[in-house]
Amino acid sequence: MAVAAVAAVVASSACAAPAADTTTELQIGGMVCDSCSQALTAALQQLEGVHEVHVDHVSGKAVIRHDPARCARTQLVAAVTRLGYSVAAP
C-alpha cells in the first residue's frame, strides 16, 4: 500500500509545473521562416530555468514558461537579440 502511495505522489509531481513558474510572451521581429523559429526555440531552451518554449514565425510570438528567479525576461530578450532578432517592448 505504501509503495502505491509513493508512486502516485511521484507521478503527480512529475507532470506538475513548479509553482514559481511564469509565462512570458515576446513579440519578435525578423523571423521569416520555420528555421528562425527552430533556432530561437533551441537558444531559449538552453537557458537555465526555462521549462517550455513555443515560437511561431507566422505570428512573430514566442511564449516561454520559465522560473523568473532563475531566468529573467532580460535574459530571454538577450538570447533572442544575440541571434539577430528584435524584441518589442512589453
C-alpha positions in Angstrom: 0.0 0.0 0.0 2.8 2.5 0.9 4.5 1.8 -2.5 1.4 2.6 -4.4 1.0 5.9 -2.4 4.6 6.9 -3.2 4.2 6.0 -6.8 1.1 8.2 -7.0 2.9 11.2 -5.5 5.9 10.8 -7.8 3.6 10.5 -10.8 1.6 13.6 -9.9 4.6 15.8 -9.2 6.5 14.7 -12.3 3.9 16.3 -14.6 3.1 19.4 -12.5 4.8 22.7 -13.3 6.8 24.3 -10.4 4.6 26.8 -8.6 7.1 29.6 -9.2 6.9 29.4 -13.0 5.6 32.3 -15.1 4.8 32.6 -18.7 6.4 35.4 -20.8 5.4 36.3 -24.3 7.8 38.1 -26.6 6.9 39.8 -29.8 9.9 39.0 -32.1 10.8 40.9 -35.2 12.8 39.5 -38.1 11.5 35.9 -38.2 10.7 34.8 -41.7 10.6 31.0 -41.7 10.4 27.9 -39.6 14.2 27.7 -39.4 14.1 31.1 -37.5 11.5 29.5 -35.1 13.7 26.5 -34.6 16.9 28.5 -33.9 15.1 30.7 -31.4 13.5 27.7 -29.7 16.9 26.0 -29.3 18.5 29.1 -27.9 15.8 29.8 -25.4 15.6 26.2 -24.2 19.3 26.4 -23.3 18.7 29.0 -20.7 18.7 27.8 -17.1 15.1 28.0 -15.6 13.3 27.7 -19.0 10.9 24.8 -19.0 8.9 25.2 -22.2 9.2 27.3 -25.4 6.8 27.8 -28.3 8.0 30.1 -31.1 5.7 30.9 -34.1 7.3 32.7 -37.0 3.9 33.5 -38.6 2.7 35.5 -35.6 6.1 36.6 -34.5 5.5 35.4 -31.0 7.5 33.4 -28.5 5.8 32.0 -25.4 8.2 30.9 -22.7 7.3 29.1 -19.4 10.2 29.7 -17.0 11.2 30.2 -13.4 11.6 34.0 -13.1 14.0 33.6 -10.2 16.4 31.6 -12.4 15.7 33.3 -15.8 14.5 36.9 -16.0 12.8 38.5 -19.0 16.0 40.4 -19.8 17.8 37.1 -20.2 15.2 35.9 -22.6 15.4 39.1 -24.6 19.2 38.9 -24.7 19.1 35.3 -26.1 16.8 36.5 -28.9 18.9 39.6 -29.8 22.1 37.6 -29.8 20.7 35.7 -32.8 20.0 39.0 -34.6 16.2 39.3 -34.0 14.5 42.2 -32.3 12.0 42.2 -29.4 9.2 44.7 -29.0 9.0 46.5 -25.6 6.4 44.9 -23.2 
